[in-house]
Amino acid sequence: MAVASKERIRDTKPVNPRVKSMKDFYKRLKKNKSALTGFYILLFFFLVSIFGAIDANYGLTGISSNATSLTEKLEGPSAAHWFGTDHLGRDIFIRIIHGMYITLGVGFAATFLAGLVGVPLGILAGYYGGWLDTIIMRLMDVLLAFPGILLALAIVSVLGGSTINVTIAIAIGAVPQFARIVRGSTLTTKKLEYVDAIRALGARDGKIIFQHILPNIMSPIIVNTTLFIATAILSAAGLSFLGLGVQPPTPEWGAMLNDGRNYMYQAGHITFFPGMMIVIVVLAFNLFGDGLRDALDPKFKK
C-alpha cells in the first residue's frame, strides 16, 4: 500500500498555478452568456477585418471599395449589392468590409497609445507619491476638465484630419483615465505586506514595480482597455462624421455616415448599415468588458 501510494504521488504532476488560474478565469467567463456572445461577435469581426485588410491591399476579390458606377447609384440592398450602393454607386457592403480594419485599428491603436503613457504615469504617481504624484495628477485633472470629444476636436483641428491624427487625439484624451485607475490600484497594492517584505529584503524599486505590482494590477487595466476600445471607436466615428477624422474616400464607418446623411430620406440604407456595424461592435466590446470585469474580480461569487 505504501509503495502504491508513493507511485501515485510520483505520477501526479504539479499543476501550474498560472494554468489553473486561467482555467478558473475561463470557467467564470463561460458562465456569463452575454460576455461570450460579445467575445464571439468580436472574434468574427476580427477575422473579417483581417480579410478586409488583405483584400483592400491586394485586391483578392477584384472589387475596389472606391469603384464607382453612376448607373447603379442609390440602389437598395439586392443580390448584386447586399447592402446597396451609395450616391456614387459604390458597393456599401464592400466598403464596410474594407473599412472594418480601419475602424477597429483606430480603436486599438488609440487605446494602446493611451495605456502606453497612462499606465507608467499612474504607477509612478501611486508608488512614489509626494510631489511627483501631485504634478502628474494635477496634469491629469487639467485634461479631464475637457470633455473627451471636445479635446479630440481641438487637437484634430490643430493637427488636421487624418487617421494618425485622430488616433493621437483620442489617445491623449484617454491618458488620464488609465493613469487614475492604475494609480488607485498601485496605492492599494503597494500597502500589502508581501510588498513591504520584499522591500525589506533589499529589492529595488524597478523589480518591485515590474515583478510584483504591475502583474497584480493587470485586471483593472485589461477591463478598462476593453471598455475604452468601444469609446475610441465611437469617438473616431464621431470625428469622421463631422469631417475632422478619417478623410474620404477612405471607407471608415463614421465617414460613410457623413457621406450618406444627405440621402437619409431618399436612400436610408447608406447610413443604416454603417451605423448598425458601429452599434454591434460597441455593444460587443461592452458585453465582453463587463464579463471580463466579473471574471477577473477576486470577490466573484458563484
KALIN-V489638 format. One record per backbone hydrogen bond with DSSP energy under -1.0 kcal/mol. NH is the residue of the N-H (numbers start at 0). CO is the residue of the C=O. If there is no record, write none. Layout:
((NH & CO) (NH & CO))
//
This chain:
((4 & 0) (5 & 1) (6 & 2) (7 & 3) (8 & 4) (9 & 5) (10 & 6) (11 & 7) (19 & 15) (20 & 16) (21 & 17) (22 & 18) (23 & 19) (24 & 20) (25 & 21) (26 & 22) (27 & 23) (28 & 24) (29 & 25) (30 & 26) (31 & 28) (32 & 30) (35 & 31) (36 & 32) (37 & 33) (38 & 34) (39 & 35) (40 & 36) (41 & 37) (42 & 38) (43 & 39) (44 & 40) (45 & 41) (46 & 42) (47 & 43) (48 & 44) (49 & 45) (50 & 46) (51 & 47) (52 & 48) (53 & 49) (54 & 50) (55 & 51) (56 & 52) (57 & 53) (58 & 54) (66 & 63) (68 & 87) (71 & 68) (73 & 85) (77 & 80) (83 & 80) (84 & 74) (85 & 89) (88 & 85) (91 & 83) (94 & 90) (95 & 91) (96 & 92) (97 & 93) (98 & 94) (102 & 98) (103 & 99) (104 & 100) (105 & 101) (106 & 102) (107 & 103) (108 & 104) (109 & 105) (110 & 106) (111 & 107) (112 & 108) (113 & 109) (114 & 110) (115 & 111) (116 & 112) (117 & 113) (118 & 114) (120 & 116) (121 & 117) (122 & 118) (123 & 119) (124 & 120) (125 & 121) (126 & 122) (127 & 123) (128 & 124) (132 & 128) (133 & 129) (134 & 130) (135 & 131) (136 & 132) (137 & 133) (138 & 134) (139 & 135) (140 & 136) (141 & 137) (142 & 138) (143 & 139) (144 & 140) (145 & 142) (150 & 146) (151 & 147) (152 & 148) (153 & 149) (154 & 150) (155 & 151) (156 & 152) (157 & 153) (158 & 154) (159 & 155) (165 & 161) (166 & 162) (167 & 163) (168 & 164) (169 & 165) (170 & 166) (171 & 167) (172 & 168) (174 & 170) (177 & 173) (178 & 174) (179 & 175) (180 & 176) (181 & 177) (182 & 178) (183 & 179) (184 & 180) (185 & 181) (186 & 182) (187 & 183) (188 & 184) (189 & 185) (191 & 188) (195 & 191) (196 & 192) (197 & 193) (198 & 194) (199 & 195) (200 & 196) (201 & 198) (202 & 197) (207 & 203) (208 & 204) (209 & 205) (210 & 206) (211 & 207) (212 & 207) (213 & 208) (216 & 213) (220 & 216) (221 & 217) (222 & 218) (223 & 219) (224 & 220) (225 & 221) (226 & 222) (227 & 223) (228 & 224) (230 & 226) (231 & 227) (232 & 228) (233 & 229) (234 & 230) (235 & 231) (236 & 232) (237 & 233) (238 & 234) (239 & 235) (240 & 236) (241 & 237) (242 & 239) (243 & 238) (244 & 238) (249 & 246) (251 & 249) (255 & 251) (256 & 252) (257 & 253) (258 & 254) (259 & 255) (262 & 259) (266 & 262) (269 & 266) (271 & 267) (272 & 268) (274 & 270) (275 & 271) (276 & 272) (277 & 273) (278 & 274) (279 & 275) (280 & 276) (281 & 277) (282 & 278) (283 & 279) (284 & 280) (285 & 281) (286 & 282) (287 & 283) (288 & 284) (289 & 285) (290 & 286) (291 & 287) (292 & 288) (293 & 289) (294 & 290) (295 & 291) (299 & 296))
//
